[in-house]
């Protein structure tokens, strides 16, 4: 992983949010999840929802103190795996709880990238569609609604393909 620059990357995400018309969906991977969370913190009214895939552990990058603590006012999901080398599942669960996000554990899926055996990921698109359905219903991801019980939020079908 290249040496990330949280300030610069966050500034770029903020700029993209500001340039967009209307509310935006944040879909991020790895360190981009930290940037997206940080950028969204002062633009909460501009965010429709967030899908954070394989976030890195903020403590590994001395970034934990820079991140929002408290539930997002929009639906969100953290997609993680049991053996991600950049974020332990217990840390993913902690941050999911902090943000009020649904945690989707893909099981033994590695870092959820090409090196871990992922290529085109139609299941990821299905997860995003389910997240949008939750937002359309005006619910937070943790609320008990038919949308949150959508099959896309269940882990067994998302194991990496061999």
RAVEN-V99420 format. One record per pair of residues at least 4 apart in sequence whose C-alpha atoms are under 6 Angstrom apart, sorted by the first residue. I is the first residue (numbers start at 1). J is the second residue. Records with the same first field share a line. If there is no record, write none. Layout:
I = J / J
This chain:
6 = 10
10 = 35 / 39
14 = 39
23 = 46 / 47 / 48
24 = 47 / 48
25 = 48 / 49 / 50
26 = 50
27 = 50 / 51 / 52
28 = 32 / 33 / 52
29 = 33 / 53 / 54
30 = 54 / 55 / 56
31 = 56
32 = 36
33 = 52 / 55
35 = 39
36 = 40
38 = 67
40 = 44
49 = 74 / 75 / 76
50 = 76
51 = 76 / 77
52 = 78
53 = 78 / 79
54 = 79 / 80
56 = 86 / 87
57 = 87
58 = 63 / 64
59 = 63 / 64
69 = 98
70 = 98 / 99
71 = 98 / 99 / 100
72 = 99
75 = 140 / 141
76 = 101
77 = 101 / 102 / 103
78 = 103
79 = 104
80 = 105
81 = 105 / 106 / 107 / 108 / 109
82 = 89 / 107 / 108
83 = 108 / 110
84 = 110 / 111
92 = 96
96 = 100 / 101 / 103
102 = 141
106 = 155 / 158 / 159
109 = 160
110 = 116
111 = 116
112 = 116
113 = 118
114 = 118 / 119
127 = 152
134 = 139 / 147
135 = 139
